[in-house]
């Protein structure tokens, strides 16, 4: 099953007139590995964001789309809290512990708060 990142990469290849093998070669991986990434069987290597940006002269909008697609295609999300305040660390841990139990209404409220905070 093609993931969000797979759809992004496929569209990028089509726009560039490339086939899977061409992009794999540019990224320094096998066609099988690239295919596995597109289908969600392998994780997107972090270095790919920079590599794809440079190789294909991605616009800021495309970079955001790529990052969003990578997150959307992931089963897990890693959060670096090394430099976070104590309060933010506690918030992150609390959110992680309660994530699976959040109902739709609470999720919408939290999303609304975060979206508004981003706009400020």
The first five atom37 places (N, CA, C, CB, O) and aatype in JSON, in Angstrom:
{
  "aatype": [20, 20, 20, 20, 20, 20, 20, 20, 20, 20, 20, 20, 20, 20, 20, 20, 20, 20, 20, 20, 20, 20, 20, 20, 20, 20, 20, 20, 20, 20, 20, 20, 20, 20, 20, 20, 20, 20, 20, 20, 20, 20, 20, 20, 20, 20, 20, 20, 20, 20, 20, 20, 20, 20, 20, 20, 20, 20, 20, 20, 20, 20, 20, 20, 20, 20, 20, 20, 20, 20, 20, 20, 20, 20, 20, 20, 20, 20, 20, 20, 20, 20, 20, 20, 20, 20, 20, 20, 20, 20, 20, 20, 20, 20, 20, 20, 20, 20, 20, 20, 20, 20, 20, 20, 20, 20, 20, 20, 20, 20, 20, 20, 20, 20, 20, 20, 20, 20, 20, 20],
  "atom_mask": [
    [1, 1, 1, 1, 1],
    [1, 1, 1, 1, 1],
    [1, 1, 1, 1, 1],
    [1, 1, 1, 1, 1],
    [1, 1, 1, 1, 1],
    [1, 1, 1, 1, 1],
    [1, 1, 1, 1, 1],
    [1, 1, 1, 1, 1],
    [1, 1, 1, 1, 1],
    [1, 1, 1, 1, 1],
    [1, 1, 1, 1, 1],
    [1, 1, 1, 1, 1],
    [1, 1, 1, 1, 1],
    [1, 1, 1, 1, 1],
    [1, 1, 1, 1, 1],
    [1, 1, 1, 1, 1],
    [1, 1, 1, 1, 1],
    [1, 1, 1, 1, 1],
    [1, 1, 1, 1, 1],
    [1, 1, 1, 1, 1],
    [1, 1, 1, 1, 1],
    [1, 1, 1, 1, 1],
    [1, 1, 1, 1, 1],
    [1, 1, 1, 1, 1],
    [1, 1, 1, 1, 1],
    [1, 1, 1, 1, 1],
    [1, 1, 1, 1, 1],
    [1, 1, 1, 1, 1],
    [1, 1, 1, 1, 1],
    [1, 1, 1, 1, 1],
    [1, 1, 1, 1, 1],
    [1, 1, 1, 1, 1],
    [1, 1, 1, 1, 1],
    [1, 1, 1, 1, 1],
    [1, 1, 1, 1, 1],
    [1, 1, 1, 1, 1],
    [1, 1, 1, 1, 1],
    [1, 1, 1, 1, 1],
    [1, 1, 1, 1, 1],
    [1, 1, 1, 1, 1],
    [1, 1, 1, 1, 1],
    [1, 1, 1, 1, 1],
    [1, 1, 1, 1, 1],
    [1, 1, 1, 1, 1],
    [1, 1, 1, 1, 1],
    [1, 1, 1, 1, 1],
    [1, 1, 1, 1, 1],
    [1, 1, 1, 1, 1],
    [1, 1, 1, 1, 1],
    [1, 1, 1, 1, 1],
    [1, 1, 1, 1, 1],
    [1, 1, 1, 1, 1],
    [1, 1, 1, 1, 1],
    [1, 1, 1, 1, 1],
    [1, 1, 1, 1, 1],
    [1, 1, 1, 1, 1],
    [1, 1, 1, 1, 1],
    [1, 1, 1, 1, 1],
    [1, 1, 1, 1, 1],
    [1, 1, 1, 1, 1],
    [1, 1, 1, 1, 1],
    [1, 1, 1, 1, 1],
    [1, 1, 1, 1, 1],
    [1, 1, 1, 1, 1],
    [1, 1, 1, 1, 1],
    [1, 1, 1, 1, 1],
    [1, 1, 1, 1, 1],
    [1, 1, 1, 1, 1],
    [1, 1, 1, 1, 1],
    [1, 1, 1, 1, 1],
    [1, 1, 1, 1, 1],
    [1, 1, 1, 1, 1],
    [1, 1, 1, 1, 1],
    [1, 1, 1, 1, 1],
    [1, 1, 1, 1, 1],
    [1, 1, 1, 1, 1],
    [1, 1, 1, 1, 1],
    [1, 1, 1, 1, 1],
    [1, 1, 1, 1, 1],
    [1, 1, 1, 1, 1],
    [1, 1, 1, 1, 1],
    [1, 1, 1, 1, 1],
    [1, 1, 1, 1, 1],
    [1, 1, 1, 1, 1],
    [1, 1, 1, 1, 1],
    [1, 1, 1, 1, 1],
    [1, 1, 1, 1, 1],
    [1, 1, 1, 1, 1],
    [1, 1, 1, 1, 1],
    [1, 1, 1, 1, 1],
    [1, 1, 1, 1, 1],
    [1, 1, 1, 1, 1],
    [1, 1, 1, 1, 1],
    [1, 1, 1, 1, 1],
    [1, 1, 1, 1, 1],
    [1, 1, 1, 1, 1],
    [1, 1, 1, 1, 1],
    [1, 1, 1, 1, 1],
    [1, 1, 1, 1, 1],
    [1, 1, 1, 1, 1],
    [1, 1, 1, 1, 1],
    [1, 1, 1, 1, 1],
    [1, 1, 1, 1, 1],
    [1, 1, 1, 1, 1],
    [1, 1, 1, 1, 1],
    [1, 1, 1, 1, 1],
    [1, 1, 1, 1, 1],
    [1, 1, 1, 1, 1],
    [1, 1, 1, 1, 1],
    [1, 1, 1, 1, 1],
    [1, 1, 1, 1, 1],
    [1, 1, 1, 1, 1],
    [1, 1, 1, 1, 1],
    [1, 1, 1, 1, 1],
    [1, 1, 1, 1, 1],
    [1, 1, 1, 1, 1],
    [1, 1, 1, 1, 1],
    [1, 1, 1, 1, 1],
    [1, 1, 1, 1, 1],
    [1, 1, 1, 1, 1]
  ],
  "atom_positions": [
    [[0.84, -1.19, 0.0], [0.0, 0.0, 0.0], [0.89, 1.25, 0.0], [-0.96, 0.0, 1.23], [1.77, 1.39, 0.84]],
    [[0.65, 2.12, -0.93], [1.43, 3.34, -1.06], [1.11, 4.29, 0.1], [1.15, 4.02, -2.42], [-0.06, 4.55, 0.39]],
    [[2.14, 4.8, 0.75], [1.97, 5.73, 1.87], [1.94, 7.17, 1.35], [3.11, 5.56, 2.91], [2.13, 7.41, 0.15]],
    [[1.71, 8.11, 2.25], [1.73, 9.52, 1.87], [3.09, 9.91, 1.32], [1.38, 10.41, 3.08], [3.18, 10.64, 0.33]],
    [[4.15, 9.43, 1.95], [5.49, 9.74, 1.46], [5.72, 9.06, 0.11], [6.57, 9.31, 2.48], [6.41, 9.6, -0.76]],
    [[5.14, 7.88, -0.06], [5.25, 7.19, -1.35], [4.56, 7.97, -2.46], [4.64, 5.8, -1.25], [5.09, 8.07, -3.57]],
    [[3.4, 8.52, -2.17], [2.69, 9.34, -3.16], [3.5, 10.6, -3.49], [1.28, 9.74, -2.64], [3.59, 11.0, -4.65]],
    [[4.1, 11.21, -2.46], [4.92, 12.4, -2.68], [6.1, 12.06, -3.59], [5.43, 12.98, -1.34], [6.36, 12.76, -4.57]],
    [[6.81, 10.98, -3.28], [7.99, 10.6, -4.05], [7.62, 10.22, -5.49], [8.72, 9.44, -3.37], [8.31, 10.58, -6.43]],
    [[6.53, 9.49, -5.64], [6.08, 9.09, -6.97], [5.73, 10.31, -7.82], [4.87, 8.14, -6.88], [6.11, 10.39, -8.99]],
    [[5.01, 11.26, -7.22], [4.66, 12.48, -7.95], [5.92, 13.25, -8.35], [3.73, 13.38, -7.11], [6.03, 13.75, -9.47]],
    [[6.87, 13.33, -7.42], [8.13, 14.02, -7.69], [8.85, 13.36, -8.86], [9.02, 14.03, -6.44], [9.36, 14.05, -9.75]],
    [[8.88, 12.04, -8.87], [9.53, 11.31, -9.97], [8.83, 11.57, -11.3], [9.54, 9.81, -9.69], [9.49, 11.81, -12.31]],
    [[7.52, 11.52, -11.29], [6.76, 11.74, -12.52], [7.0, 13.15, -13.04], [5.24, 11.51, -12.28], [7.22, 13.36, -14.24]],
    [[6.96, 14.13, -12.12], [7.21, 15.52, -12.51], [8.61, 15.7, -13.11], [7.05, 16.45, -11.3], [8.82, 16.54, -13.98]],
    [[9.56, 14.89, -12.64], [10.95, 14.97, -13.12], [11.21, 14.03, -14.29], [11.91, 14.66, -11.98], [12.32, 14.01, -14.83]],
    [[10.21, 13.25, -14.68], [10.38, 12.3, -15.78], [11.29, 11.13, -15.44], [10.93, 13.01, -16.98], [11.97, 10.59, -16.3]],
    [[11.29, 10.75, -14.18], [12.15, 9.67, -13.71], [11.34, 8.42, -13.37], [12.95, 10.11, -12.51], [10.14, 8.47, -13.13]],
    [[12.06, 7.3, -13.34], [11.47, 6.05, -12.84], [12.08, 5.77, -11.47], [11.72, 4.85, -13.84], [13.04, 6.43, -11.07]],
    [[11.53, 4.8, -10.77], [11.97, 4.47, -9.43], [13.48, 4.25, -9.38], [11.25, 3.22, -8.93], [14.14, 4.74, -8.46]],
    [[14.02, 3.54, -10.33], [15.45, 3.23, -10.36], [16.29, 4.52, -10.4], [15.78, 2.34, -11.57], [17.34, 4.59, -9.75]],
    [[15.84, 5.52, -11.16], [16.58, 6.78, -11.27], [16.68, 7.48, -9.91], [15.91, 7.71, -12.29], [17.76, 7.92, -9.5]],
    [[15.55, 7.58, -9.21], [15.55, 8.25, -7.92], [16.37, 7.44, -6.91], [14.11, 8.44, -7.4], [17.12, 8.02, -6.12]],
    [[16.22, 6.14, -6.93], [16.98, 5.29, -6.01], [18.48, 5.51, -6.19], [16.63, 3.81, -6.22], [19.23, 5.61, -5.22]],
    [[18.9, 5.57, -7.44], [20.32, 5.78, -7.73], [20.78, 7.12, -7.18], [20.59, 5.7, -9.25], [21.85, 7.21, -6.57]],
    [[19.98, 8.17, -7.39], [20.34, 9.5, -6.88], [20.43, 9.51, -5.35], [19.33, 10.53, -7.35], [21.26, 10.22, -4.78]],
    [[19.56, 8.72, -4.7], [19.55, 8.68, -3.24], [20.59, 7.71, -2.68], [18.17, 8.29, -2.74], [20.82, 7.66, -1.47]],
    [[21.22, 6.94, -3.56], [22.24, 5.99, -3.13], [21.71, 4.74, -2.47], [23.16, 6.67, -2.2], [22.35, 4.16, -1.6]],
    [[20.49, 4.33, -2.89], [19.88, 3.11, -2.34], [19.4, 2.23, -3.49], [18.7, 3.47, -1.39], [19.39, 2.65, -4.65]],
    [[19.01, 1.02, -3.16], [18.48, 0.13, -4.19], [17.03, 0.5, -4.51], [18.57, -1.35, -3.72], [16.35, 1.15, -3.71]],
    [[16.59, 0.07, -5.67], [15.19, 0.28, -6.05], [14.27, -0.42, -5.06], [14.92, -0.23, -7.48], [13.2, 0.09, -4.73]],
    [[14.7, -1.59, -4.58], [13.9, -2.35, -3.62], [13.72, -1.57, -2.31], [14.55, -3.72, -3.33], [12.64, -1.56, -1.73]],
    [[14.8, -0.91, -1.86], [14.7, -0.14, -0.62], [13.76, 1.05, -0.8], [16.09, 0.35, -0.18], [12.91, 1.31, 0.05]],
    [[13.91, 1.78, -1.9], [13.03, 2.92, -2.16], [11.58, 2.47, -2.25], [13.44, 3.64, -3.46], [10.69, 3.13, -1.71]],
    [[11.34, 1.37, -2.91], [9.99, 0.82, -3.01], [9.44, 0.47, -1.62], [9.97, -0.42, -3.93], [8.27, 0.73, -1.33]],
    [[10.28, -0.12, -0.78], [9.86, -0.48, 0.57], [9.52, 0.76, 1.39], [10.96, -1.29, 1.28], [8.58, 0.73, 2.19]],
    [[10.26, 1.84, 1.2], [9.95, 3.1, 1.89], [8.6, 3.62, 1.41], [11.07, 4.16, 1.63], [7.76, 4.01, 2.22]],
    [[8.39, 3.62, 0.12], [7.13, 4.11, -0.44], [5.93, 3.32, 0.05], [7.19, 4.08, -1.95], [4.83, 3.86, 0.19]],
    [[6.14, 2.05, 0.3], [5.05, 1.17, 0.72], [4.95, 1.0, 2.23], [5.21, -0.17, 0.08], [4.16, 0.19, 2.71]],
    [[5.74, 1.78, 2.97], [5.66, 1.77, 4.42], [6.34, 0.6, 5.09], [4.26, 1.78, 4.81], [6.13, 0.37, 6.29]],
    [[7.14, -0.14, 4.36], [7.82, -1.3, 4.95], [9.17, -0.91, 5.55], [8.02, -2.39, 3.9], [9.71, -1.64, 6.37]],
    [[9.7, 0.23, 5.14], [10.95, 0.76, 5.68], [10.73, 2.22, 6.05], [12.12, 0.62, 4.66], [9.91, 2.91, 5.45]],
    [[11.47, 2.68, 7.05], [11.4, 4.06, 7.51], [12.21, 4.96, 6.57], [11.92, 4.18, 8.97], [13.25, 4.56, 6.05]],
    [[11.73, 6.17, 6.37], [12.44, 7.15, 5.55], [13.69, 7.59, 6.28], [11.53, 8.37, 5.21], [13.6, 8.1, 7.4]],
    [[14.86, 7.41, 5.69], [16.09, 7.9, 6.34], [16.03, 9.43, 6.49], [17.35, 7.49, 5.52], [15.62, 10.14, 5.56]],
    [[16.44, 9.92, 7.65], [16.4, 11.37, 7.92], [17.15, 12.19, 6.88], [16.97, 11.65, 9.29], [16.72, 13.3, 6.54]],
    [[18.26, 11.67, 6.39], [19.08, 12.42, 5.43], [18.35, 12.66, 4.11], [20.39, 11.69, 5.16], [18.76, 13.52, 3.33]],
    [[17.3, 11.92, 3.86], [16.58, 12.09, 2.6], [15.94, 13.45, 2.45], [15.52, 11.04, 2.47], [15.83, 13.95, 1.33]],
    [[15.52, 14.06, 3.53], [14.88, 15.38, 3.42], [15.85, 16.36, 2.77], [14.43, 15.91, 4.82], [15.5, 17.04, 1.81]],
    [[17.06, 16.42, 3.29], [18.07, 17.31, 2.74], [18.48, 16.88, 1.34], [19.3, 17.35, 3.65], [18.62, 17.72, 0.45]],
    [[18.68, 15.57, 1.14], [19.08, 15.07, -0.17], [18.04, 15.4, -1.23], [19.31, 13.56, -0.12], [18.37, 15.88, -2.31]],
    [[16.77, 15.13, -0.92], [15.7, 15.4, -1.88], [15.59, 16.9, -2.16], [14.35, 14.86, -1.36], [15.37, 17.32, -3.29]],
    [[15.74, 17.7, -1.11], [15.69, 19.16, -1.26], [16.77, 19.63, -2.24], [15.87, 19.86, 0.1], [16.5, 20.44, -3.12]],
    [[17.97, 19.11, -2.08], [19.08, 19.52, -2.94], [18.98, 18.92, -4.34], [20.39, 19.12, -2.3], [19.18, 19.62, -5.33]],
    [[18.68, 17.63, -4.42], [18.63, 16.94, -5.72], [17.53, 17.47, -6.63], [18.44, 15.46, -5.51], [17.7, 17.56, -7.85]],
    [[16.4, 17.83, -6.02], [15.24, 18.21, -6.82], [14.85, 19.69, -6.64], [14.07, 17.33, -6.48], [13.78, 20.1, -7.08]],
    [[15.71, 20.47, -5.99], [15.44, 21.9, -5.76], [14.01, 22.12, -5.25], [15.65, 22.71, -7.06], [13.24, 22.89, -5.81]],
    [[13.68, 21.41, -4.16], [12.34, 21.5, -3.61], [12.05, 22.91, -3.1], [12.15, 20.48, -2.49], [12.92, 23.57, -2.53]],
    [[10.83, 23.34, -3.3], [10.38, 24.62, -2.78], [10.08, 24.47, -1.28], [9.12, 25.14, -3.55], [9.94, 23.35, -0.8]],
    [[9.98, 25.57, -0.55], [9.61, 25.46, 0.87], [8.27, 24.73, 1.06], [9.52, 26.86, 1.49], [8.12, 23.97, 2.02]],
    [[7.33, 24.94, 0.17], [6.04, 24.25, 0.26], [6.23, 22.74, 0.08], [5.05, 24.8, -0.8], [5.64, 21.95, 0.81]],
    [[7.05, 22.35, -0.88], [7.32, 20.93, -1.11], [8.03, 20.3, 0.08], [8.15, 20.74, -2.38], [7.76, 19.15, 0.44]],
    [[8.95, 21.05, 0.7], [9.66, 20.52, 1.86], [8.67, 20.27, 3.01], [10.77, 21.51, 2.31], [8.74, 19.25, 3.68]],
    [[7.76, 21.21, 3.21], [6.73, 21.03, 4.24], [5.85, 19.83, 3.9], [5.86, 22.3, 4.37], [5.54, 19.04, 4.79]],
    [[5.46, 19.7, 2.64], [4.65, 18.55, 2.21], [5.39, 17.24, 2.46], [4.28, 18.67, 0.72], [4.8, 16.27, 2.93]],
    [[6.68, 17.21, 2.15], [7.49, 16.02, 2.37], [7.56, 15.67, 3.85], [8.89, 16.22, 1.81], [7.34, 14.52, 4.23]],
    [[7.85, 16.65, 4.68], [7.94, 16.4, 6.12], [6.61, 15.92, 6.68], [8.39, 17.67, 6.86], [6.57, 14.99, 7.49]],
    [[5.52, 16.54, 6.25], [4.18, 16.11, 6.68], [3.89, 14.69, 6.22], [3.11, 17.07, 6.15], [3.32, 13.9, 6.98]],
    [[4.27, 14.37, 4.99], [4.05, 13.03, 4.46], [4.85, 11.98, 5.23], [4.42, 12.97, 2.97], [4.36, 10.88, 5.47]],
    [[6.06, 12.34, 5.61], [6.9, 11.41, 6.39], [6.24, 11.13, 7.74], [8.32, 11.98, 6.6], [6.17, 9.98, 8.17]],
    [[5.77, 12.17, 8.39], [5.1, 12.0, 9.69], [3.83, 11.17, 9.53], [4.77, 13.37, 10.33], [3.57, 10.25, 10.31]],
    [[3.05, 11.51, 8.52], [1.79, 10.8, 8.26], [2.01, 9.32, 7.96], [1.06, 11.45, 7.11], [1.16, 8.49, 8.26]],
    [[3.14, 9.01, 7.36], [3.45, 7.63, 6.97], [4.11, 6.82, 8.08], [4.33, 7.64, 5.77], [4.34, 5.62, 7.91]],
    [[4.41, 7.46, 9.19], [5.12, 6.8, 10.28], [4.16, 6.18, 11.28], [6.04, 7.79, 10.98], [3.06, 6.67, 11.51]],
    [[4.61, 5.08, 11.87], [3.85, 4.44, 12.94], [4.2, 5.04, 14.3], [4.11, 2.93, 12.96], [3.41, 4.98, 15.24]],
    [[5.38, 5.61, 14.37], [5.84, 6.22, 15.62], [6.4, 7.61, 15.32], [6.9, 5.33, 16.33], [6.84, 7.9, 14.21]],
    [[6.37, 8.44, 16.34], [6.93, 9.79, 16.23], [7.91, 9.96, 17.39], [5.8, 10.89, 16.25], [7.58, 9.71, 18.54]],
    [[9.1, 10.4, 17.06], [10.12, 10.63, 18.07], [10.13, 12.11, 18.41], [11.53, 10.16, 17.59], [10.1, 12.97, 17.52]],
    [[10.18, 12.41, 19.69], [10.16, 13.8, 20.15], [11.41, 14.04, 20.98], [8.87, 14.11, 20.97], [11.6, 13.4, 22.02]],
    [[12.24, 14.96, 20.54], [13.46, 15.3, 21.27], [13.11, 16.34, 22.32], [14.56, 15.82, 20.3], [12.78, 17.48, 21.99]],
    [[13.2, 15.95, 23.58], [12.88, 16.87, 24.67], [14.13, 17.28, 25.45], [11.85, 16.24, 25.62], [14.03, 17.79, 26.57]],
    [[15.28, 17.06, 24.87], [16.55, 17.35, 25.54], [16.6, 18.79, 26.06], [17.72, 17.1, 24.59], [17.01, 19.01, 27.2]],
    [[16.21, 19.75, 25.26], [16.32, 21.17, 25.65], [14.98, 21.76, 26.11], [16.86, 21.97, 24.49], [14.85, 22.98, 26.24]],
    [[14.01, 20.91, 26.34], [12.68, 21.38, 26.75], [12.68, 21.76, 28.23], [11.61, 20.31, 26.48], [13.44, 21.22, 29.03]],
    [[11.8, 22.69, 28.55], [11.63, 23.06, 29.96], [11.02, 21.89, 30.72], [10.74, 24.34, 30.1], [10.49, 20.96, 30.11]],
    [[11.09, 21.96, 32.02], [10.5, 20.9, 32.85], [9.0, 20.77, 32.59], [10.76, 21.19, 34.35], [8.47, 19.67, 32.5]],
    [[8.33, 21.9, 32.47], [6.88, 21.88, 32.22], [6.57, 21.24, 30.87], [6.31, 23.31, 32.26], [5.63, 20.46, 30.75]],
    [[7.36, 21.57, 29.84], [7.13, 20.99, 28.52], [7.44, 19.49, 28.51], [7.98, 21.7, 27.47], [6.77, 18.72, 27.82]],
    [[8.45, 19.08, 29.27], [8.75, 17.64, 29.39], [7.58, 16.9, 30.02], [10.03, 17.42, 30.24], [7.16, 15.85, 29.54]],
    [[7.05, 17.47, 31.09], [5.91, 16.84, 31.77], [4.7, 16.77, 30.84], [5.55, 17.62, 33.05], [3.98, 15.77, 30.82]],
    [[4.48, 17.83, 30.08], [3.38, 17.85, 29.12], [3.55, 16.75, 28.07], [3.29, 19.22, 28.43], [2.6, 16.03, 27.76]],
    [[4.76, 16.61, 27.53], [5.02, 15.6, 26.5], [4.77, 14.2, 27.04], [6.46, 15.72, 26.0], [4.15, 13.37, 26.37]],
    [[5.26, 13.93, 28.23], [5.07, 12.6, 28.83], [3.6, 12.34, 29.12], [5.89, 12.48, 30.13], [3.09, 11.25, 28.84]],
    [[2.92, 13.33, 29.66], [1.49, 13.18, 29.95], [0.69, 12.92, 28.68], [0.96, 14.42, 30.66], [-0.19, 12.06, 28.66]],
    [[1.0, 13.68, 27.63], [0.31, 13.5, 26.36], [0.56, 12.09, 25.81], [0.77, 14.56, 25.34], [-0.37, 11.43, 25.35]],
    [[1.8, 11.64, 25.85], [2.14, 10.31, 25.34], [1.4, 9.22, 26.1], [3.66, 10.06, 25.43], [0.91, 8.26, 25.5]],
    [[1.31, 9.36, 27.4], [0.61, 8.35, 28.22], [-0.89, 8.31, 27.94], [0.84, 8.63, 29.71], [-1.5, 7.24, 28.01]],
    [[-1.47, 9.45, 27.62], [-2.92, 9.52, 27.44], [-3.37, 9.5, 25.98], [-3.45, 10.75, 28.1], [-4.57, 9.49, 25.7]],
    [[-2.43, 9.5, 25.07], [-2.72, 9.62, 23.65], [-3.78, 8.62, 23.16], [-1.46, 9.44, 22.85], [-4.73, 9.0, 22.48]],
    [[-3.62, 7.36, 23.53], [-4.54, 6.32, 23.05], [-5.95, 6.45, 23.62], [-4.0, 4.97, 23.38], [-6.88, 5.83, 23.1]],
    [[-6.12, 7.22, 24.67], [-7.44, 7.32, 25.31], [-8.17, 8.62, 24.98], [-7.29, 7.2, 26.8], [-9.29, 8.83, 25.45]],
    [[-7.56, 9.5, 24.17], [-8.2, 10.76, 23.84], [-9.42, 10.54, 22.95], [-7.21, 11.71, 23.16], [-9.34, 9.83, 21.94]],
    [[-10.54, 11.15, 23.32], [-11.73, 11.05, 22.47], [-11.66, 12.12, 21.37], [-13.03, 11.22, 23.31], [-10.81, 13.01, 21.4]],
    [[-12.55, 12.02, 20.42], [-12.54, 12.91, 19.25], [-12.69, 14.38, 19.64], [-13.66, 12.52, 18.3], [-12.02, 15.24, 19.08]],
    [[-13.56, 14.66, 20.6], [-13.78, 16.05, 21.02], [-12.52, 16.65, 21.64], [-14.95, 16.12, 22.02], [-12.15, 17.78, 21.33]],
    [[-11.87, 15.9, 22.5], [-10.63, 16.38, 23.13], [-9.54, 16.58, 22.09], [-10.16, 15.39, 24.21], [-8.81, 17.56, 22.14]],
    [[-9.44, 15.65, 21.16], [-8.45, 15.76, 20.08], [-8.66, 17.04, 19.29], [-8.51, 14.54, 19.15], [-7.71, 17.76, 19.0]],
    [[-9.9, 17.33, 18.93], [-10.21, 18.54, 18.18], [-9.87, 19.8, 18.97], [-11.7, 18.57, 17.8], [-9.35, 20.77, 18.41]],
    [[-10.15, 19.79, 20.27], [-9.83, 20.94, 21.13], [-8.33, 21.17, 21.18], [-10.39, 20.73, 22.55], [-7.85, 22.3, 21.03]],
    [[-7.58, 20.09, 21.41], [-6.12, 20.21, 21.48], [-5.56, 20.7, 20.15], [-5.48, 18.87, 21.85], [-4.68, 21.57, 20.12]],
    [[-6.05, 20.14, 19.06], [-5.59, 20.55, 17.74], [-5.88, 22.03, 17.51], [-6.24, 19.69, 16.65], [-5.04, 22.75, 16.96]],
    [[-7.06, 22.48, 17.91], [-7.44, 23.88, 17.76], [-6.51, 24.79, 18.57], [-8.91, 24.08, 18.21], [-6.1, 25.85, 18.08]],
    [[-6.19, 24.39, 19.78], [-5.28, 25.18, 20.62], [-3.91, 25.28, 19.95], [-5.14, 24.55, 22.03], [-3.33, 26.36, 19.88]],
    [[-3.4, 24.15, 19.48], [-2.07, 24.14, 18.86], [-2.05, 24.94, 17.56], [-1.62, 22.71, 18.6], [-1.08, 25.64, 17.27]],
    [[-3.12, 24.84, 16.79], [-3.2, 25.57, 15.53], [-3.23, 27.07, 15.8], [-4.43, 25.13, 14.72], [-2.56, 27.84, 15.12]],
    [[-4.02, 27.47, 16.8], [-4.1, 28.89, 17.15], [-2.75, 29.39, 17.66], [-5.19, 29.12, 18.21], [-2.33, 30.5, 17.32]],
    [[-2.08, 28.59, 18.48], [-0.77, 28.97, 19.0], [0.24, 29.16, 17.88], [-0.26, 27.91, 19.99], [1.07, 30.07, 17.93]],
    [[0.18, 28.32, 16.86], [1.09, 28.42, 15.72], [0.86, 29.71, 14.94], [0.92, 27.21, 14.78], [1.8, 30.31, 14.43]],
    [[-0.39, 30.14, 14.86], [-0.75, 31.34, 14.1], [-0.36, 32.62, 14.83], [-2.24, 31.35, 13.82], [-0.17, 33.66, 14.2]],
    [[-0.24, 32.55, 16.17], [0.09, 33.76, 16.96], [1.5, 34.19, 16.78], [-0.16, 33.52, 18.42], [1.92, 35.19, 17.38]]
  ]
}
